[in-house]
């Protein structure tokens, strides 16, 4: 966006949606690829999946689809503003939500407002679903909640992303 690459692609015969989908697919591939070395370190340190090799594949798939769901927000802001600084500053908006989850403390140990915020934070359900693949096996409830969280965040972010794409195409 910053150097005009997106705008230079607009006059080409490539469908506008394909330009955006190509970037989104690249994000999914990168997320899946970066999950593998993290898992390898975990295996080297003694982590074992209760769900076996299929659980590892599902774990990587959850990481990949979460990256797709979450990256829609960044693309929406990039398409709306055309400013990389605005996209980078979203880190400040979303980063605190990582600490308002069960990433460091089980939900049963959270109290008061922190328990309430964690219960509404979709990242909580994603983490609990992915954690269940490692520690407790194929828990349909946990995995279903994680999938629902990914779908809900993805629906919101992709709606914003594709709306921003339509608005940008109308502008110029």
Chimera marker file (.cmm) of the C-alpha trace (Angstrom):
<marker_set name="trace">
<marker id="1" x="0.000" y="0.000" z="0.000" r="1" g="1" b="0" radius="0.5"/>
<marker id="2" x="2.730" y="2.449" z="0.956" r="1" g="1" b="0" radius="0.5"/>
<marker id="3" x="4.718" y="2.274" z="-2.270" r="1" g="1" b="0" radius="0.5"/>
<marker id="4" x="1.647" y="2.015" z="-4.519" r="1" g="1" b="0" radius="0.5"/>
<marker id="5" x="2.048" y="-1.631" z="-5.517" r="1" g="1" b="0" radius="0.5"/>
<marker id="6" x="-1.636" y="-2.346" z="-4.866" r="1" g="1" b="0" radius="0.5"/>
<marker id="7" x="-2.726" y="0.620" z="-6.945" r="1" g="1" b="0" radius="0.5"/>
<marker id="8" x="-0.416" y="-0.425" z="-9.802" r="1" g="1" b="0" radius="0.5"/>
<marker id="9" x="-2.070" y="-3.851" z="-9.868" r="1" g="1" b="0" radius="0.5"/>
<marker id="10" x="-5.576" y="-2.393" z="-10.216" r="1" g="1" b="0" radius="0.5"/>
<marker id="11" x="-5.388" y="-1.659" z="-13.982" r="1" g="1" b="0" radius="0.5"/>
<marker id="12" x="-4.212" y="-5.210" z="-14.725" r="1" g="1" b="0" radius="0.5"/>
<marker id="13" x="-6.721" y="-7.862" z="-15.809" r="1" g="1" b="0" radius="0.5"/>
<marker id="14" x="-6.378" y="-9.644" z="-12.456" r="1" g="1" b="0" radius="0.5"/>
<marker id="15" x="-9.565" y="-9.715" z="-10.395" r="1" g="1" b="0" radius="0.5"/>
<marker id="16" x="-9.270" y="-7.304" z="-7.466" r="1" g="1" b="0" radius="0.5"/>
<marker id="17" x="-10.453" y="-9.940" z="-5.041" r="1" g="1" b="0" radius="0.5"/>
<marker id="18" x="-7.658" y="-12.271" z="-6.194" r="1" g="1" b="0" radius="0.5"/>
<marker id="19" x="-5.053" y="-9.677" z="-5.223" r="1" g="1" b="0" radius="0.5"/>
<marker id="20" x="-6.381" y="-9.571" z="-1.663" r="1" g="1" b="0" radius="0.5"/>
<marker id="21" x="-6.946" y="-13.330" z="-1.429" r="1" g="1" b="0" radius="0.5"/>
<marker id="22" x="-3.379" y="-13.959" z="-2.571" r="1" g="1" b="0" radius="0.5"/>
<marker id="23" x="-2.059" y="-11.903" z="0.327" r="1" g="1" b="0" radius="0.5"/>
<marker id="24" x="-4.404" y="-13.609" z="2.777" r="1" g="1" b="0" radius="0.5"/>
<marker id="25" x="-3.320" y="-17.063" z="1.567" r="1" g="1" b="0" radius="0.5"/>
<marker id="26" x="0.316" y="-16.057" z="1.970" r="1" g="1" b="0" radius="0.5"/>
<marker id="27" x="-0.408" y="-15.134" z="5.595" r="1" g="1" b="0" radius="0.5"/>
<marker id="28" x="-1.916" y="-18.572" z="6.196" r="1" g="1" b="0" radius="0.5"/>
<marker id="29" x="1.135" y="-20.295" z="4.697" r="1" g="1" b="0" radius="0.5"/>
<marker id="30" x="3.511" y="-18.195" z="6.789" r="1" g="1" b="0" radius="0.5"/>
<marker id="31" x="1.569" y="-18.890" z="9.997" r="1" g="1" b="0" radius="0.5"/>
<marker id="32" x="1.515" y="-22.626" z="9.330" r="1" g="1" b="0" radius="0.5"/>
<marker id="33" x="5.208" y="-22.575" z="8.487" r="1" g="1" b="0" radius="0.5"/>
<marker id="34" x="6.124" y="-20.652" z="11.633" r="1" g="1" b="0" radius="0.5"/>
<marker id="35" x="4.081" y="-22.988" z="13.823" r="1" g="1" b="0" radius="0.5"/>
<marker id="36" x="6.194" y="-25.980" z="12.825" r="1" g="1" b="0" radius="0.5"/>
<marker id="37" x="9.527" y="-24.811" z="14.344" r="1" g="1" b="0" radius="0.5"/>
<marker id="38" x="7.705" y="-23.845" z="17.532" r="1" g="1" b="0" radius="0.5"/>
<marker id="39" x="6.256" y="-27.339" z="17.727" r="1" g="1" b="0" radius="0.5"/>
<marker id="40" x="9.679" y="-28.849" z="17.044" r="1" g="1" b="0" radius="0.5"/>
<marker id="41" x="11.130" y="-26.930" z="19.983" r="1" g="1" b="0" radius="0.5"/>
<marker id="42" x="8.235" y="-28.130" z="22.111" r="1" g="1" b="0" radius="0.5"/>
<marker id="43" x="8.846" y="-31.734" z="21.071" r="1" g="1" b="0" radius="0.5"/>
<marker id="44" x="12.551" y="-31.341" z="21.856" r="1" g="1" b="0" radius="0.5"/>
<marker id="45" x="11.589" y="-30.126" z="25.325" r="1" g="1" b="0" radius="0.5"/>
<marker id="46" x="9.331" y="-33.123" z="25.906" r="1" g="1" b="0" radius="0.5"/>
<marker id="47" x="5.883" y="-31.933" z="24.848" r="1" g="1" b="0" radius="0.5"/>
<marker id="48" x="3.687" y="-34.778" z="23.637" r="1" g="1" b="0" radius="0.5"/>
<marker id="49" x="0.266" y="-34.476" z="22.030" r="1" g="1" b="0" radius="0.5"/>
<marker id="50" x="-2.470" y="-36.572" z="23.633" r="1" g="1" b="0" radius="0.5"/>
<marker id="51" x="-4.174" y="-36.524" z="20.246" r="1" g="1" b="0" radius="0.5"/>
<marker id="52" x="-1.177" y="-37.941" z="18.395" r="1" g="1" b="0" radius="0.5"/>
<marker id="53" x="0.031" y="-36.923" z="14.937" r="1" g="1" b="0" radius="0.5"/>
<marker id="54" x="-3.454" y="-35.975" z="13.751" r="1" g="1" b="0" radius="0.5"/>
<marker id="55" x="-3.685" y="-33.580" z="16.697" r="1" g="1" b="0" radius="0.5"/>
<marker id="56" x="-0.472" y="-31.904" z="15.557" r="1" g="1" b="0" radius="0.5"/>
<marker id="57" x="-1.997" y="-31.356" z="12.120" r="1" g="1" b="0" radius="0.5"/>
<marker id="58" x="-5.172" y="-29.934" z="13.662" r="1" g="1" b="0" radius="0.5"/>
<marker id="59" x="-3.041" y="-27.690" z="15.892" r="1" g="1" b="0" radius="0.5"/>
<marker id="60" x="-1.196" y="-26.273" z="12.869" r="1" g="1" b="0" radius="0.5"/>
<marker id="61" x="-4.514" y="-25.884" z="11.038" r="1" g="1" b="0" radius="0.5"/>
<marker id="62" x="-5.979" y="-23.889" z="13.945" r="1" g="1" b="0" radius="0.5"/>
<marker id="63" x="-2.931" y="-21.618" z="13.953" r="1" g="1" b="0" radius="0.5"/>
<marker id="64" x="-3.248" y="-21.111" z="10.203" r="1" g="1" b="0" radius="0.5"/>
<marker id="65" x="-6.973" y="-20.348" z="10.148" r="1" g="1" b="0" radius="0.5"/>
<marker id="66" x="-6.614" y="-18.054" z="13.163" r="1" g="1" b="0" radius="0.5"/>
<marker id="67" x="-3.982" y="-16.084" z="11.253" r="1" g="1" b="0" radius="0.5"/>
<marker id="68" x="-6.425" y="-15.801" z="8.356" r="1" g="1" b="0" radius="0.5"/>
<marker id="69" x="-9.207" y="-14.638" z="10.652" r="1" g="1" b="0" radius="0.5"/>
<marker id="70" x="-7.025" y="-12.143" z="12.477" r="1" g="1" b="0" radius="0.5"/>
<marker id="71" x="-5.164" y="-10.749" z="9.458" r="1" g="1" b="0" radius="0.5"/>
<marker id="72" x="-8.406" y="-9.405" z="8.041" r="1" g="1" b="0" radius="0.5"/>
<marker id="73" x="-8.258" y="-6.569" z="10.565" r="1" g="1" b="0" radius="0.5"/>
<marker id="74" x="-4.836" y="-5.443" z="9.364" r="1" g="1" b="0" radius="0.5"/>
<marker id="75" x="-5.832" y="-5.586" z="5.714" r="1" g="1" b="0" radius="0.5"/>
<marker id="76" x="-9.028" y="-3.667" z="6.437" r="1" g="1" b="0" radius="0.5"/>
<marker id="77" x="-7.026" y="-0.884" z="8.060" r="1" g="1" b="0" radius="0.5"/>
<marker id="78" x="-4.419" y="-0.936" z="5.276" r="1" g="1" b="0" radius="0.5"/>
<marker id="79" x="-7.077" y="-0.694" z="2.577" r="1" g="1" b="0" radius="0.5"/>
<marker id="80" x="-8.975" y="2.007" z="4.425" r="1" g="1" b="0" radius="0.5"/>
<marker id="81" x="-6.027" y="4.236" z="5.332" r="1" g="1" b="0" radius="0.5"/>
<marker id="82" x="-3.218" y="3.248" z="2.949" r="1" g="1" b="0" radius="0.5"/>
<marker id="83" x="-0.907" y="3.998" z="5.858" r="1" g="1" b="0" radius="0.5"/>
<marker id="84" x="1.505" y="1.338" z="7.181" r="1" g="1" b="0" radius="0.5"/>
<marker id="85" x="1.849" y="3.287" z="10.415" r="1" g="1" b="0" radius="0.5"/>
<marker id="86" x="-1.855" y="2.845" z="11.076" r="1" g="1" b="0" radius="0.5"/>
<marker id="87" x="-1.577" y="-0.888" z="10.495" r="1" g="1" b="0" radius="0.5"/>
<marker id="88" x="1.455" y="-1.162" z="12.771" r="1" g="1" b="0" radius="0.5"/>
<marker id="89" x="-0.275" y="0.784" z="15.526" r="1" g="1" b="0" radius="0.5"/>
<marker id="90" x="-3.074" y="-1.803" z="15.673" r="1" g="1" b="0" radius="0.5"/>
<marker id="91" x="-0.537" y="-3.871" z="17.601" r="1" g="1" b="0" radius="0.5"/>
<marker id="92" x="-1.126" y="-1.491" z="20.494" r="1" g="1" b="0" radius="0.5"/>
<marker id="93" x="-4.851" y="-2.117" z="20.258" r="1" g="1" b="0" radius="0.5"/>
<marker id="94" x="-4.782" y="-5.921" z="20.057" r="1" g="1" b="0" radius="0.5"/>
<marker id="95" x="-1.705" y="-6.812" z="22.141" r="1" g="1" b="0" radius="0.5"/>
<marker id="96" x="-3.331" y="-6.209" z="25.553" r="1" g="1" b="0" radius="0.5"/>
<marker id="97" x="-6.040" y="-8.739" z="24.678" r="1" g="1" b="0" radius="0.5"/>
<marker id="98" x="-3.382" y="-11.459" z="24.772" r="1" g="1" b="0" radius="0.5"/>
<marker id="99" x="-3.004" y="-10.881" z="28.495" r="1" g="1" b="0" radius="0.5"/>
<marker id="100" x="-6.762" y="-10.879" z="29.031" r="1" g="1" b="0" radius="0.5"/>
<marker id="101" x="-7.019" y="-14.583" z="28.190" r="1" g="1" b="0" radius="0.5"/>
<marker id="102" x="-6.135" y="-17.893" z="29.757" r="1" g="1" b="0" radius="0.5"/>
<marker id="103" x="-2.693" y="-17.829" z="28.139" r="1" g="1" b="0" radius="0.5"/>
<marker id="104" x="-0.906" y="-17.629" z="31.486" r="1" g="1" b="0" radius="0.5"/>
<marker id="105" x="-3.495" y="-18.613" z="34.089" r="1" g="1" b="0" radius="0.5"/>
<marker id="106" x="-6.313" y="-21.177" z="33.877" r="1" g="1" b="0" radius="0.5"/>
<marker id="107" x="-9.783" y="-19.640" z="33.686" r="1" g="1" b="0" radius="0.5"/>
<marker id="108" x="-10.730" y="-21.259" z="36.997" r="1" g="1" b="0" radius="0.5"/>
<marker id="109" x="-8.046" y="-19.133" z="38.681" r="1" g="1" b="0" radius="0.5"/>
<marker id="110" x="-9.231" y="-15.828" z="37.202" r="1" g="1" b="0" radius="0.5"/>
<marker id="111" x="-11.577" y="-13.725" z="39.289" r="1" g="1" b="0" radius="0.5"/>
<marker id="112" x="-13.650" y="-10.590" z="38.967" r="1" g="1" b="0" radius="0.5"/>
<marker id="113" x="-13.447" y="-8.472" z="35.863" r="1" g="1" b="0" radius="0.5"/>
<marker id="114" x="-10.507" y="-10.444" z="34.472" r="1" g="1" b="0" radius="0.5"/>
<marker id="115" x="-12.608" y="-13.629" z="34.446" r="1" g="1" b="0" radius="0.5"/>
<marker id="116" x="-15.414" y="-11.764" z="32.675" r="1" g="1" b="0" radius="0.5"/>
<marker id="117" x="-13.123" y="-10.259" z="30.038" r="1" g="1" b="0" radius="0.5"/>
<marker id="118" x="-11.394" y="-13.611" z="29.432" r="1" g="1" b="0" radius="0.5"/>
<marker id="119" x="-14.788" y="-15.282" z="29.010" r="1" g="1" b="0" radius="0.5"/>
<marker id="120" x="-15.668" y="-12.796" z="26.238" r="1" g="1" b="0" radius="0.5"/>
<marker id="121" x="-12.249" y="-12.869" z="24.564" r="1" g="1" b="0" radius="0.5"/>
<marker id="122" x="-12.260" y="-15.239" z="21.565" r="1" g="1" b="0" radius="0.5"/>
<marker id="123" x="-8.531" y="-15.869" z="21.992" r="1" g="1" b="0" radius="0.5"/>
<marker id="124" x="-9.359" y="-17.653" z="25.256" r="1" g="1" b="0" radius="0.5"/>
<marker id="125" x="-11.378" y="-20.268" z="23.396" r="1" g="1" b="0" radius="0.5"/>
<marker id="126" x="-8.768" y="-20.686" z="20.696" r="1" g="1" b="0" radius="0.5"/>
<marker id="127" x="-6.044" y="-21.255" z="23.308" r="1" g="1" b="0" radius="0.5"/>
<marker id="128" x="-8.173" y="-23.668" z="25.313" r="1" g="1" b="0" radius="0.5"/>
<marker id="129" x="-9.018" y="-25.666" z="22.186" r="1" g="1" b="0" radius="0.5"/>
<marker id="130" x="-5.407" y="-25.840" z="21.050" r="1" g="1" b="0" radius="0.5"/>
<marker id="131" x="-4.241" y="-26.636" z="24.575" r="1" g="1" b="0" radius="0.5"/>
<marker id="132" x="-6.740" y="-29.521" z="24.770" r="1" g="1" b="0" radius="0.5"/>
<marker id="133" x="-5.089" y="-31.133" z="21.739" r="1" g="1" b="0" radius="0.5"/>
<marker id="134" x="-1.868" y="-31.299" z="23.722" r="1" g="1" b="0" radius="0.5"/>
<marker id="135" x="-3.053" y="-32.112" z="27.219" r="1" g="1" b="0" radius="0.5"/>
<marker id="136" x="-6.488" y="-33.721" z="27.311" r="1" g="1" b="0" radius="0.5"/>
<marker id="137" x="-7.259" y="-35.302" z="23.960" r="1" g="1" b="0" radius="0.5"/>
<marker id="138" x="-10.100" y="-34.859" z="21.516" r="1" g="1" b="0" radius="0.5"/>
<marker id="139" x="-12.487" y="-32.690" z="23.533" r="1" g="1" b="0" radius="0.5"/>
<marker id="140" x="-15.340" y="-31.868" z="21.173" r="1" g="1" b="0" radius="0.5"/>
<marker id="141" x="-16.584" y="-29.010" z="23.357" r="1" g="1" b="0" radius="0.5"/>
<marker id="142" x="-13.217" y="-27.253" z="23.547" r="1" g="1" b="0" radius="0.5"/>
<marker id="143" x="-12.462" y="-27.744" z="19.861" r="1" g="1" b="0" radius="0.5"/>
<marker id="144" x="-15.964" y="-26.620" z="18.907" r="1" g="1" b="0" radius="0.5"/>
<marker id="145" x="-15.598" y="-23.453" z="20.989" r="1" g="1" b="0" radius="0.5"/>
<marker id="146" x="-12.208" y="-22.784" z="19.383" r="1" g="1" b="0" radius="0.5"/>
<marker id="147" x="-13.655" y="-23.256" z="15.909" r="1" g="1" b="0" radius="0.5"/>
<marker id="148" x="-16.594" y="-20.998" z="16.747" r="1" g="1" b="0" radius="0.5"/>
<marker id="149" x="-14.196" y="-18.304" z="18.000" r="1" g="1" b="0" radius="0.5"/>
<marker id="150" x="-12.167" y="-18.498" z="14.775" r="1" g="1" b="0" radius="0.5"/>
<marker id="151" x="-15.314" y="-18.340" z="12.642" r="1" g="1" b="0" radius="0.5"/>
<marker id="152" x="-16.724" y="-15.377" z="14.606" r="1" g="1" b="0" radius="0.5"/>
<marker id="153" x="-13.508" y="-13.366" z="14.463" r="1" g="1" b="0" radius="0.5"/>
<marker id="154" x="-13.028" y="-14.349" z="10.820" r="1" g="1" b="0" radius="0.5"/>
<marker id="155" x="-16.548" y="-13.294" z="9.884" r="1" g="1" b="0" radius="0.5"/>
<marker id="156" x="-16.036" y="-9.892" z="11.493" r="1" g="1" b="0" radius="0.5"/>
<marker id="157" x="-12.543" y="-9.286" z="10.132" r="1" g="1" b="0" radius="0.5"/>
<marker id="158" x="-13.321" y="-10.496" z="6.613" r="1" g="1" b="0" radius="0.5"/>
<marker id="159" x="-16.476" y="-8.371" z="6.501" r="1" g="1" b="0" radius="0.5"/>
<marker id="160" x="-14.379" y="-5.331" z="7.418" r="1" g="1" b="0" radius="0.5"/>
<marker id="161" x="-11.626" y="-6.352" z="5.006" r="1" g="1" b="0" radius="0.5"/>
<marker id="162" x="-13.848" y="-6.902" z="1.976" r="1" g="1" b="0" radius="0.5"/>
<marker id="163" x="-15.860" y="-3.767" z="2.764" r="1" g="1" b="0" radius="0.5"/>
<marker id="164" x="-12.624" y="-1.769" z="2.836" r="1" g="1" b="0" radius="0.5"/>
<marker id="165" x="-11.608" y="-3.323" z="-0.481" r="1" g="1" b="0" radius="0.5"/>
<marker id="166" x="-14.932" y="-2.326" z="-2.091" r="1" g="1" b="0" radius="0.5"/>
<marker id="167" x="-14.633" y="1.213" z="-0.708" r="1" g="1" b="0" radius="0.5"/>
<marker id="168" x="-11.048" y="1.530" z="-1.967" r="1" g="1" b="0" radius="0.5"/>
<marker id="169" x="-12.025" y="0.321" z="-5.434" r="1" g="1" b="0" radius="0.5"/>
<marker id="170" x="-14.875" y="2.841" z="-5.554" r="1" g="1" b="0" radius="0.5"/>
<marker id="171" x="-12.499" y="5.653" z="-4.572" r="1" g="1" b="0" radius="0.5"/>
<marker id="172" x="-9.912" y="5.062" z="-7.127" r="1" g="1" b="0" radius="0.5"/>
<link id1="1" id2="2" r="1" g="1" b="0" radius="0.2"/>
<link id1="2" id2="3" r="1" g="1" b="0" radius="0.2"/>
<link id1="3" id2="4" r="1" g="1" b="0" radius="0.2"/>
<link id1="4" id2="5" r="1" g="1" b="0" radius="0.2"/>
<link id1="5" id2="6" r="1" g="1" b="0" radius="0.2"/>
<link id1="6" id2="7" r="1" g="1" b="0" radius="0.2"/>
<link id1="7" id2="8" r="1" g="1" b="0" radius="0.2"/>
<link id1="8" id2="9" r="1" g="1" b="0" radius="0.2"/>
<link id1="9" id2="10" r="1" g="1" b="0" radius="0.2"/>
<link id1="10" id2="11" r="1" g="1" b="0" radius="0.2"/>
<link id1="11" id2="12" r="1" g="1" b="0" radius="0.2"/>
<link id1="12" id2="13" r="1" g="1" b="0" radius="0.2"/>
<link id1="13" id2="14" r="1" g="1" b="0" radius="0.2"/>
<link id1="14" id2="15" r="1" g="1" b="0" radius="0.2"/>
<link id1="15" id2="16" r="1" g="1" b="0" radius="0.2"/>
<link id1="16" id2="17" r="1" g="1" b="0" radius="0.2"/>
<link id1="17" id2="18" r="1" g="1" b="0" radius="0.2"/>
<link id1="18" id2="19" r="1" g="1" b="0" radius="0.2"/>
<link id1="19" id2="20" r="1" g="1" b="0" radius="0.2"/>
<link id1="20" id2="21" r="1" g="1" b="0" radius="0.2"/>
<link id1="21" id2="22" r="1" g="1" b="0" radius="0.2"/>
<link id1="22" id2="23" r="1" g="1" b="0" radius="0.2"/>
<link id1="23" id2="24" r="1" g="1" b="0" radius="0.2"/>
<link id1="24" id2="25" r="1" g="1" b="0" radius="0.2"/>
<link id1="25" id2="26" r="1" g="1" b="0" radius="0.2"/>
<link id1="26" id2="27" r="1" g="1" b="0" radius="0.2"/>
<link id1="27" id2="28" r="1" g="1" b="0" radius="0.2"/>
<link id1="28" id2="29" r="1" g="1" b="0" radius="0.2"/>
<link id1="29" id2="30" r="1" g="1" b="0" radius="0.2"/>
<link id1="30" id2="31" r="1" g="1" b="0" radius="0.2"/>
<link id1="31" id2="32" r="1" g="1" b="0" radius="0.2"/>
<link id1="32" id2="33" r="1" g="1" b="0" radius="0.2"/>
<link id1="33" id2="34" r="1" g="1" b="0" radius="0.2"/>
<link id1="34" id2="35" r="1" g="1" b="0" radius="0.2"/>
<link id1="35" id2="36" r="1" g="1" b="0" radius="0.2"/>
<link id1="36" id2="37" r="1" g="1" b="0" radius="0.2"/>
<link id1="37" id2="38" r="1" g="1" b="0" radius="0.2"/>
<link id1="38" id2="39" r="1" g="1" b="0" radius="0.2"/>
<link id1="39" id2="40" r="1" g="1" b="0" radius="0.2"/>
<link id1="40" id2="41" r="1" g="1" b="0" radius="0.2"/>
<link id1="41" id2="42" r="1" g="1" b="0" radius="0.2"/>
<link id1="42" id2="43" r="1" g="1" b="0" radius="0.2"/>
<link id1="43" id2="44" r="1" g="1" b="0" radius="0.2"/>
<link id1="44" id2="45" r="1" g="1" b="0" radius="0.2"/>
<link id1="45" id2="46" r="1" g="1" b="0" radius="0.2"/>
<link id1="46" id2="47" r="1" g="1" b="0" radius="0.2"/>
<link id1="47" id2="48" r="1" g="1" b="0" radius="0.2"/>
<link id1="48" id2="49" r="1" g="1" b="0" radius="0.2"/>
<link id1="49" id2="50" r="1" g="1" b="0" radius="0.2"/>
<link id1="50" id2="51" r="1" g="1" b="0" radius="0.2"/>
<link id1="51" id2="52" r="1" g="1" b="0" radius="0.2"/>
<link id1="52" id2="53" r="1" g="1" b="0" radius="0.2"/>
<link id1="53" id2="54" r="1" g="1" b="0" radius="0.2"/>
<link id1="54" id2="55" r="1" g="1" b="0" radius="0.2"/>
<link id1="55" id2="56" r="1" g="1" b="0" radius="0.2"/>
<link id1="56" id2="57" r="1" g="1" b="0" radius="0.2"/>
<link id1="57" id2="58" r="1" g="1" b="0" radius="0.2"/>
<link id1="58" id2="59" r="1" g="1" b="0" radius="0.2"/>
<link id1="59" id2="60" r="1" g="1" b="0" radius="0.2"/>
<link id1="60" id2="61" r="1" g="1" b="0" radius="0.2"/>
<link id1="61" id2="62" r="1" g="1" b="0" radius="0.2"/>
<link id1="62" id2="63" r="1" g="1" b="0" radius="0.2"/>
<link id1="63" id2="64" r="1" g="1" b="0" radius="0.2"/>
<link id1="64" id2="65" r="1" g="1" b="0" radius="0.2"/>
<link id1="65" id2="66" r="1" g="1" b="0" radius="0.2"/>
<link id1="66" id2="67" r="1" g="1" b="0" radius="0.2"/>
<link id1="67" id2="68" r="1" g="1" b="0" radius="0.2"/>
<link id1="68" id2="69" r="1" g="1" b="0" radius="0.2"/>
<link id1="69" id2="70" r="1" g="1" b="0" radius="0.2"/>
<link id1="70" id2="71" r="1" g="1" b="0" radius="0.2"/>
<link id1="71" id2="72" r="1" g="1" b="0" radius="0.2"/>
<link id1="72" id2="73" r="1" g="1" b="0" radius="0.2"/>
<link id1="73" id2="74" r="1" g="1" b="0" radius="0.2"/>
<link id1="74" id2="75" r="1" g="1" b="0" radius="0.2"/>
<link id1="75" id2="76" r="1" g="1" b="0" radius="0.2"/>
<link id1="76" id2="77" r="1" g="1" b="0" radius="0.2"/>
<link id1="77" id2="78" r="1" g="1" b="0" radius="0.2"/>
<link id1="78" id2="79" r="1" g="1" b="0" radius="0.2"/>
<link id1="79" id2="80" r="1" g="1" b="0" radius="0.2"/>
<link id1="80" id2="81" r="1" g="1" b="0" radius="0.2"/>
<link id1="81" id2="82" r="1" g="1" b="0" radius="0.2"/>
<link id1="82" id2="83" r="1" g="1" b="0" radius="0.2"/>
<link id1="83" id2="84" r="1" g="1" b="0" radius="0.2"/>
<link id1="84" id2="85" r="1" g="1" b="0" radius="0.2"/>
<link id1="85" id2="86" r="1" g="1" b="0" radius="0.2"/>
<link id1="86" id2="87" r="1" g="1" b="0" radius="0.2"/>
<link id1="87" id2="88" r="1" g="1" b="0" radius="0.2"/>
<link id1="88" id2="89" r="1" g="1" b="0" radius="0.2"/>
<link id1="89" id2="90" r="1" g="1" b="0" radius="0.2"/>
<link id1="90" id2="91" r="1" g="1" b="0" radius="0.2"/>
<link id1="91" id2="92" r="1" g="1" b="0" radius="0.2"/>
<link id1="92" id2="93" r="1" g="1" b="0" radius="0.2"/>
<link id1="93" id2="94" r="1" g="1" b="0" radius="0.2"/>
<link id1="94" id2="95" r="1" g="1" b="0" radius="0.2"/>
<link id1="95" id2="96" r="1" g="1" b="0" radius="0.2"/>
<link id1="96" id2="97" r="1" g="1" b="0" radius="0.2"/>
<link id1="97" id2="98" r="1" g="1" b="0" radius="0.2"/>
<link id1="98" id2="99" r="1" g="1" b="0" radius="0.2"/>
<link id1="99" id2="100" r="1" g="1" b="0" radius="0.2"/>
<link id1="100" id2="101" r="1" g="1" b="0" radius="0.2"/>
<link id1="101" id2="102" r="1" g="1" b="0" radius="0.2"/>
<link id1="102" id2="103" r="1" g="1" b="0" radius="0.2"/>
<link id1="103" id2="104" r="1" g="1" b="0" radius="0.2"/>
<link id1="104" id2="105" r="1" g="1" b="0" radius="0.2"/>
<link id1="105" id2="106" r="1" g="1" b="0" radius="0.2"/>
<link id1="106" id2="107" r="1" g="1" b="0" radius="0.2"/>
<link id1="107" id2="108" r="1" g="1" b="0" radius="0.2"/>
<link id1="108" id2="109" r="1" g="1" b="0" radius="0.2"/>
<link id1="109" id2="110" r="1" g="1" b="0" radius="0.2"/>
<link id1="110" id2="111" r="1" g="1" b="0" radius="0.2"/>
<link id1="111" id2="112" r="1" g="1" b="0" radius="0.2"/>
<link id1="112" id2="113" r="1" g="1" b="0" radius="0.2"/>
<link id1="113" id2="114" r="1" g="1" b="0" radius="0.2"/>
<link id1="114" id2="115" r="1" g="1" b="0" radius="0.2"/>
<link id1="115" id2="116" r="1" g="1" b="0" radius="0.2"/>
<link id1="116" id2="117" r="1" g="1" b="0" radius="0.2"/>
<link id1="117" id2="118" r="1" g="1" b="0" radius="0.2"/>
<link id1="118" id2="119" r="1" g="1" b="0" radius="0.2"/>
<link id1="119" id2="120" r="1" g="1" b="0" radius="0.2"/>
<link id1="120" id2="121" r="1" g="1" b="0" radius="0.2"/>
<link id1="121" id2="122" r="1" g="1" b="0" radius="0.2"/>
<link id1="122" id2="123" r="1" g="1" b="0" radius="0.2"/>
<link id1="123" id2="124" r="1" g="1" b="0" radius="0.2"/>
<link id1="124" id2="125" r="1" g="1" b="0" radius="0.2"/>
<link id1="125" id2="126" r="1" g="1" b="0" radius="0.2"/>
<link id1="126" id2="127" r="1" g="1" b="0" radius="0.2"/>
<link id1="127" id2="128" r="1" g="1" b="0" radius="0.2"/>
<link id1="128" id2="129" r="1" g="1" b="0" radius="0.2"/>
<link id1="129" id2="130" r="1" g="1" b="0" radius="0.2"/>
<link id1="130" id2="131" r="1" g="1" b="0" radius="0.2"/>
<link id1="131" id2="132" r="1" g="1" b="0" radius="0.2"/>
<link id1="132" id2="133" r="1" g="1" b="0" radius="0.2"/>
<link id1="133" id2="134" r="1" g="1" b="0" radius="0.2"/>
<link id1="134" id2="135" r="1" g="1" b="0" radius="0.2"/>
<link id1="135" id2="136" r="1" g="1" b="0" radius="0.2"/>
<link id1="136" id2="137" r="1" g="1" b="0" radius="0.2"/>
<link id1="137" id2="138" r="1" g="1" b="0" radius="0.2"/>
<link id1="138" id2="139" r="1" g="1" b="0" radius="0.2"/>
<link id1="139" id2="140" r="1" g="1" b="0" radius="0.2"/>
<link id1="140" id2="141" r="1" g="1" b="0" radius="0.2"/>
<link id1="141" id2="142" r="1" g="1" b="0" radius="0.2"/>
<link id1="142" id2="143" r="1" g="1" b="0" radius="0.2"/>
<link id1="143" id2="144" r="1" g="1" b="0" radius="0.2"/>
<link id1="144" id2="145" r="1" g="1" b="0" radius="0.2"/>
<link id1="145" id2="146" r="1" g="1" b="0" radius="0.2"/>
<link id1="146" id2="147" r="1" g="1" b="0" radius="0.2"/>
<link id1="147" id2="148" r="1" g="1" b="0" radius="0.2"/>
<link id1="148" id2="149" r="1" g="1" b="0" radius="0.2"/>
<link id1="149" id2="150" r="1" g="1" b="0" radius="0.2"/>
<link id1="150" id2="151" r="1" g="1" b="0" radius="0.2"/>
<link id1="151" id2="152" r="1" g="1" b="0" radius="0.2"/>
<link id1="152" id2="153" r="1" g="1" b="0" radius="0.2"/>
<link id1="153" id2="154" r="1" g="1" b="0" radius="0.2"/>
<link id1="154" id2="155" r="1" g="1" b="0" radius="0.2"/>
<link id1="155" id2="156" r="1" g="1" b="0" radius="0.2"/>
<link id1="156" id2="157" r="1" g="1" b="0" radius="0.2"/>
<link id1="157" id2="158" r="1" g="1" b="0" radius="0.2"/>
<link id1="158" id2="159" r="1" g="1" b="0" radius="0.2"/>
<link id1="159" id2="160" r="1" g="1" b="0" radius="0.2"/>
<link id1="160" id2="161" r="1" g="1" b="0" radius="0.2"/>
<link id1="161" id2="162" r="1" g="1" b="0" radius="0.2"/>
<link id1="162" id2="163" r="1" g="1" b="0" radius="0.2"/>
<link id1="163" id2="164" r="1" g="1" b="0" radius="0.2"/>
<link id1="164" id2="165" r="1" g="1" b="0" radius="0.2"/>
<link id1="165" id2="166" r="1" g="1" b="0" radius="0.2"/>
<link id1="166" id2="167" r="1" g="1" b="0" radius="0.2"/>
<link id1="167" id2="168" r="1" g="1" b="0" radius="0.2"/>
<link id1="168" id2="169" r="1" g="1" b="0" radius="0.2"/>
<link id1="169" id2="170" r="1" g="1" b="0" radius="0.2"/>
<link id1="170" id2="171" r="1" g="1" b="0" radius="0.2"/>
<link id1="171" id2="172" r="1" g="1" b="0" radius="0.2"/>
</marker_set>
